[in-house]
């Protein structure tokens, strides 16, 4: 029997494939989803608003700096905006797990989840 999280990870994997043209690393994707905890089940918390600067700051501070241990730099926000742009403005549901996954890949920080 598959859990709700497994179903979400499959949905995220489909987004990685369709929106980013990348083969998803399911282990990493699952670790990112686990790391987000109950937020992935909350409609609002499970997505990232690409037009909300405050939210983009939160992604930068809480994920890139705290979780991935990155130093404050303009490169961080550039990467977030690049991932969101690749995700596509037409895609209204930008899953937080997918955004975090792509950022972890971008900065080659997959080891944080190992």
C-alpha atoms as one frame of an Amber mdcrd trajectory, in Angstrom:
protein
   0.000   0.000   0.000   1.405   3.382  -0.892   1.331   6.222   1.581   0.164
   9.746   0.911   3.815  10.840   0.914   4.696   8.216  -1.733   1.893   9.568
  -3.915   3.176  13.119  -3.477   6.759  12.055  -4.267   5.472  10.508  -7.520
   3.672  13.766  -8.331   6.869  15.727  -7.581   8.888  13.339  -9.763   6.473
  13.972 -12.648   6.984  17.724 -12.207  10.783  17.347 -12.205  10.526  15.370
 -15.445   7.924  17.578 -17.191   8.944  21.052 -16.039  12.717  20.667 -15.770
  13.362  17.901 -18.289  15.399  16.078 -15.656  15.367  12.492 -14.487  14.308
  12.679 -10.851  16.460  11.187  -8.113  13.623   9.578  -6.135  15.774   9.027
  -3.055  16.655  12.702  -2.872  13.103  13.756  -3.697  11.776  11.564  -0.895
  14.357  12.975   1.547  13.369  16.532   0.626   9.682  15.659   1.110  10.476
  14.037   4.485  12.469  17.100   5.485   9.453  19.304   4.839   7.409  17.236
   7.269   3.688  17.934   7.530   4.007  21.031   5.310   3.708  18.837   2.196
   0.135  17.946   3.177  -0.945  21.569   3.644  -2.196  23.127   0.412  -0.709
  26.547   1.147   2.559  25.440   2.765   3.252  22.775   0.128   3.649  25.325
  -2.657   5.872  28.321  -3.342   4.443  31.560  -4.675   6.890  32.837  -7.261
   5.455  36.346  -7.048   5.686  36.798  -3.277   9.045  38.383  -2.405   8.563
  37.638   1.290   8.111  33.967   0.485  11.214  33.958  -1.732  13.168  35.463
   1.197  11.874  32.643   3.411  13.028  30.023   0.899  16.436  31.692   0.817
  16.824  32.023   4.603  15.195  28.821   5.844  16.214  26.466   3.088  19.338
  27.685   1.324  21.038  29.285   4.314  19.801  27.219   7.277  19.261  23.803
   5.730  21.920  23.820   3.008  24.371  26.008   4.917  24.827  28.536   2.118
  26.259  32.000   2.733  24.165  35.095   1.985  24.840  36.196  -1.594  22.924
  37.533  -4.617  23.500  34.131  -6.220  20.947  32.575  -3.843  18.004  34.683
  -4.989  19.164  34.342  -8.610  19.013  30.558  -8.257  15.546  30.660  -6.672
  14.253  32.891  -9.472  15.896  30.698 -12.108  14.258  27.553 -10.697  10.866
  29.284 -10.529  11.258  30.628 -14.074  12.112  27.140 -15.336   9.123  25.766
 -13.423   7.134  28.158 -15.607   4.824  31.063 -14.925   1.953  29.059 -16.398
   2.351  26.412 -13.681   0.308  27.723 -10.777   1.203  24.877  -8.427   4.920
  25.087  -7.786   5.565  22.399  -5.216   7.927  23.441  -2.428   9.535  19.981
  -2.451  10.302  20.308  -6.170  11.697  23.838  -5.774  13.888  22.720  -2.831
  14.967  19.608  -4.728  16.006  21.651  -7.774  17.862  24.141  -5.564  19.704
  21.321  -3.764  20.693  19.948  -7.197  21.664  23.405  -8.485  24.023  24.011
  -5.584  25.229  20.377  -5.561  24.077  20.040  -1.952  22.423  16.618  -2.246
  24.751  15.331   0.497  22.783  17.386   3.056  20.036  14.777   2.629  22.232
  11.670   2.792
